[in-house]
Amino acid sequence: MDQLPTREDIAKTHRAIQPYIHRTPVLTNQTINQLTEATLYFKCENFQKVGAFKMRGASSAVVALDDDLKYRGIATHSSGNHAQAVALSAKMHGIEAHIVMPKNAPSIKRNAVEEYGATIYTSGNLIKDREEKMKEVLESTGATFIHPYNNYHIIAGQATAAKELLEDFPDLDILMAPVGGGGLLSGTALSSKYHDALIKVYGAEPKLVDDAYRSFKSGKIETNDRIDTIADGLRTMLGEKTFQVISQYVDDILTVEEESIIKAMRLIWERMKIVVEPSGAVPLAAVLEHPELFKGKKVGLIISGGNVDLQELPF
């Protein structure tokens, strides 16, 4: 796919990846609704295969490969959820996977990648470190690189989460997704605006790594000098393709403090009785920090994942 996914592209992708993904549930919670004075619908991608929405994009990208490219294997760099998704997709298709993971990747995610049978290569923690290592791996293996987010097949796959949510609840006022590299937010925006151009689409981002917010405001891709947010899945920065979609289809990006992420994460654990990782709690954190935007509205929130190290809980 060499251009922005159309409504038909997303529908076709959704059909193609059906054998490889779960249709995840949508949950509501009366206590959280009362607290926020909004009606919140949580699309629970923490119940997706590999515990994250990333399985949608990885499945889309792998299904699109021809047999010769599949035979050569696939490769990516990721701190965790995309790595797991590519590794499991490779296993399902009987092909090799080569995964570059930074030293600071959560052990629960590294262990899962190993269990899926992928070969892991360790890099430094910065994005440029991952990319340099990835270049070495691609040269030595001949594998096909599947970018974690700057790829239209990935965006089309991630769009299927919002597509399902809007099929279940078509009259939402607002949809919100966390934003790191921007694949999920791009897909969410496309599905939302194709469904109804009047739906508001917000991205939610930690203030410590607010490159997407700054990029959205400045009109050019900005970078981060630090990556120490608790939301490890959101430490990456926008790509050209995701920035293009976000600039055109997203209404605003809201930033949140680390304390709000922890508060939201705890609220979901305690009140909804489900496991959510910090990145997945960022949209609820945005509702808590910006209540005036959501009061009285029907709001869809995408819980991006639930892969958290139980030995490292922040509460």
N, C-alpha and C positions, 0 to 999 in steps of 0.2 A: 504494500500500500504506500504510494508515493505522494499522497495528498491528504488533506484533512478528511477524516472519516465522515461520511454522510450518514443520515438516518438509516439508509438501506445498508450501508457498510456495518453499522453497529448491530442491526437486526441479523444480518448474515453471520457476523462474528458470534453473536449469541447462540445461534443455532449450531455453529461449528464446534463450539467449546462445551456444549451440553454434556457430553460423555465424561468430561474431565473436571467439572466443577460441581459444587452444591448450589442449589437455590437457597440462599440463607434466609433465616426468619427476620421479621420486623417486630421489635418489641416496644412496648410503651410502659410507663411507670407513673402511677398516680401521684406518688410523693414528689417525684422530680417535676412533674407537670405543675403541681401546686407551688413548689418552690420557685419555679421560673415564670409562673403565670403564662405559660405557653403549652401547646400540645406537641410533644416531641415524639417522633417516630425514629427509632434507632435501627438502622440496617446493619445487622450483626455479622460483619465479615470476619469477626473473631471465630465464627463457626465454619468458616470456609476451609477447604483443604489447605494444608500447611498453616492454618490459623490466621490467614490474612488474605485481603483482596488481591494480592499479587498473583495468586493462582490464575486469575482471570486473564491478565495481560500476558503472562508467560505461556499459557495454553494457546492464546490467540497467535502469538508470535511463532510458536513451534508448529502449530497446525498449518500455518501459511508457508512453511519451508517446503521446497521440493525434496524428492528422495535423495538426490545427490548431496544436498547441503545437510540433510539429517544424518547421512552416513558419516560425514566428517565430524559430527558432534557439534555441541553448542557451548558457549562460554559467556560469562558475565562477571561483573564486580558488584558486590552488595554487602552491606553490613548484616543482612539477615533474611528478611522476608522474601525479597526478590530472589535471593540465592536459593532459598528453600523451594520456591515455586519453580525455578528453572531446573533444579536438581530433580524434583518429583516429575515434572513434565518430561524430562529426558528419560527417566526410569519408565514412565508409562509408554513412551514411544520406542523403548529399547535402544537408546542412543547414549553416547558418552556426554558427560557434562563436566566442564572445567570452571571452577568458581574461585575468584579472587575475593578474599575477605580481609578487612583490616584487623589489626591486632586487638582493637577494642570492641570487636563484634561480640554481642552477648553469647555466652557459652551455650545457652539453650538453643540458639539459632545455628551456631556452628555444629553442634552435635547432631541436629536434625539433618543438616546438609550431608554430613558424613553417613548417616543412616540411610539416606536415599541413594548412596553409592557414588556421589560425585567426588572428583578430585579437587581438593582445596589447596590454594596457594595463598600464603599470608603476605600482606602488604602493610605499609605504614598507614596511619590513621587518616591522613588528608586525602581529598579526592584525587589530587595529582599523583599521590603515591599509588592509589588503586589503578589509575589509568596507565601509569608507567608499567606496572606489573602485568596488567591486562595485555598490553602491547607485546610483551615478551611471550606470554602464554599463547596468544593468537599466532605469533610467528612460528612457534615450535610445534603447535598442534594442527593448524589449519582449520580450526573450529570456526563456526559462525558466531559473531558477537551479537548478543541480544541486550541492547541497552535497557537499563532499568526503567526508563521513562521517556527518553527522547526518541520515540519510535511510534509511528502511527498505528501499527498493529497492537502495540502495548496499550496505547490510549483507547483504541476501540474496545479492547478487552476490558479495561477498567471501567469503561462507560456502561457496561452491562449491569453493574451493581445499582446505579441510579435508575437504569431502565427498569429493572425488576421492582425497585421501590416505587416508582411511579405507576407501574402496572397494578401494584397492590393498593396504592393510595394516590390516585390521580389528581387530587385537588389540593396539593401542598402549596403553601405560599412561598416557602424558602427551602432550598437544599444547601447543605454545608458539608464540606469534606476537609480533612487536614491537608496541608500542602508542604511537601518537601521538594522533590524533583518535579512535581506537578502532574504526573500521569493520572492519578486518581481525580484531582480537581479538574483537569482538562476533560476527562471522560464524563465526569459528573455534570460539568457545564454544558457539554454538547447534548447529552441525553435530556437534560432539563430544558434547554432552549428549543430543542427539536420538539419536545412534548408541548411546551407552552412558553412562548417568548416572554410572558409576564412574570414567570417564576424568578425570584431573586436567587442568585447563586453566590455564596460566600466561601472563601477559603479561610481556614483557621491555622495560625502559625505561631510557634513560640517566639517571644520577643528576642530571645538570645540569638536566634538564627532567622532574622526577619528579611532575608534577601528577597523573597517573593513579594512581600509587602512593599519594600523599597523599589523593586523592579516595576511593580504595578503602578506606583506613583510617578516614577521617573521616566517610564517609557523605554528603558533599556535594561538589560540583564545586569543585576548587581550581584556582588559576592559577599561571603561572610568571612570574618577574620577569626571566628571562634565556632566550635561545634560542641560545646559542653551542655547542651540542653538534655534534660532527662528523656525527652522524646527522641530516642535514638533513630527511629525510622524517618525523622524529618531533618536530619543533618545535611542532606544533599541539597544542591542548588538547581534552579530551573535550567532546562535545556531550551534550545531555540524553538523547537516544535511546541513544547508545552507553554512557553512564554507567549507564543503566537496565539494559541487558543485562549489562554487566560486573559490576555490583553483584550481580546475581542468579545469573549462570552461571559466573563466573570464580572459581577457587580461590585464587589469589594473584597478586600482581604483584611481580616481582623487578627490582631496579635494578642497574645496572652502571656501572663507571667508564669514562672515555674510553679509558684504556690497554687495558682488556679488549676494547673494541669493535675497536680497531686490531689487537690480537693475534688476535682471532677472524677478522677480515677477512683478515688475512695468511695465517692457517692455511687458510682456505677457498681462497684464491688458490693457495697453494703446494701443498697436498695434494689438493684436488679439481679443480684446473686450470680453475676457472670464475670469471667476473667477478661479484663481488657488491659492492653499495654498502654504506656503513657501516650504514645502517638494517637491511639484510638480515642483517648479521652479529650484531646485538644478541642474538637468542635463543641462539646458540652462546656468546656472551660470558657469558650468564647461566648456562649449563651449566658453563663454566670457573670462574666465581666461586662457584657454589653446588653443588659436585660431590656433596655428600651427598644432595641431593634426587633425583639422577638415576642414581646408581650401581646397576647391575644392571637398569635399566629399559629398556623400548622407548619411545623418545621421538621424536615427530614435530615437526620444526622447520620453520616456513615462512620460506624466504628470500624476503623481500618484493620485492626488485628488484635490478637490476644496472646502473643508470644512474649511472656514476661518471665524473668528468672525469679522464682519464688524465694530465693535466698537474698534477693536484692530489692525487695519491695520498699517504696519510699514512705510507707506509713506503718 
